[in-house]
Amino acid sequence: MKAIIETGGKQYSVEVGKEIYIEKIDVEPNKEVVFDKVLMINNVFGNPYVGGSKVIGKVIKHGKKRKINIIHFRPKKNFFRKQGHRQPYTKVKITKIG
């Protein structure tokens, strides 16, 4: 069973047993999370969402991705600026689609 869900402003293709990395959500590890914004289940598309359907997952852990370096440089102006950023994420394992 396949589905497409929307969370954190992004869309993810999920299956039962698949582990996905999503934008950080405020749910404790080893707790269930319910995604009710389901765009598709088994080639049945909603307008925009499929009514009465939900995807249930289990939060495995929270963390941060690797550091991204942002560099601003203007030649001949003696200007150089370096900045870094680490995006937080939540790892979720999909347990049920229905």
C-alpha positions in Angstrom: 0.0 0.0 0.0 1.4 3.4 -1.1 0.5 6.9 -0.1 1.6 10.5 -0.5 1.4 12.7 2.6 2.0 16.4 3.2 3.9 17.7 6.2 6.1 20.6 6.9 5.2 22.1 3.5 6.7 19.1 1.6 5.2 16.0 0.1 6.5 12.5 0.8 5.9 9.1 -0.8 5.4 6.5 1.9 4.9 2.8 2.3 4.3 0.6 5.4 7.7 0.0 7.0 9.5 2.8 5.3 11.6 5.3 7.3 11.4 8.9 6.3 13.2 12.1 7.4 10.7 15.1 7.8 10.8 18.6 9.1 11.1 18.6 12.9 7.8 18.0 14.8 7.1 18.3 18.5 6.4 14.6 19.3 8.5 12.6 21.8 10.5 9.6 20.5 8.7 6.2 20.6 5.3 8.0 20.3 2.8 7.8 17.4 2.2 10.6 15.0 -0.9 10.9 12.7 -0.7 12.5 9.3 -4.1 13.5 8.1 -3.1 15.4 5.0 -3.1 12.5 2.6 -2.9 13.4 -1.1 -3.1 9.9 -2.5 -3.7 6.3 -1.4 -3.4 3.4 -3.9 -3.8 5.6 -7.0 -6.9 7.3 -5.5 -6.3 11.1 -5.6 -8.0 13.7 -3.4 -9.0 17.2 -4.2 -6.8 18.3 -2.5 -6.9 15.6 0.3 -8.4 12.1 0.4 -11.3 12.4 3.0 -11.3 10.0 6.0 -7.8 8.7 5.5 -4.8 8.9 7.6 -1.2 7.6 7.9 0.2 6.6 11.2 3.9 6.6 12.0 6.2 6.1 15.0 8.8 8.8 15.8 12.2 7.1 16.0 14.5 10.1 16.8 15.2 13.8 16.4 18.5 15.2 15.1 20.3 17.7 12.9 21.5 17.2 9.3 25.1 17.9 8.3 26.3 21.5 8.2 25.7 23.6 5.1 28.2 26.4 4.6 27.0 29.7 3.0 29.7 31.9 1.6 29.2 35.5 0.5 32.1 37.0 -1.5 32.4 40.2 -3.6 35.5 40.5 -5.6 37.6 43.7 -5.4 35.5 44.9 -2.5 37.4 43.2 0.3 34.1 41.5 1.4 33.9 37.9 2.6 31.3 36.4 5.0 30.9 32.8 6.0 27.8 31.4 7.7 26.7 27.8 8.6 23.3 26.1 9.2 22.2 22.7 10.4 18.5 21.8 9.7 16.7 19.9 12.4 14.8 16.7 11.4 12.6 14.0 12.7 13.0 10.4 11.7 9.6 8.6 11.4 8.8 4.9 10.6 5.4 4.4 8.9 3.4 1.7 10.7 -0.1 1.9 9.2 -1.9 3.4 6.1 -5.7 3.6 6.2 
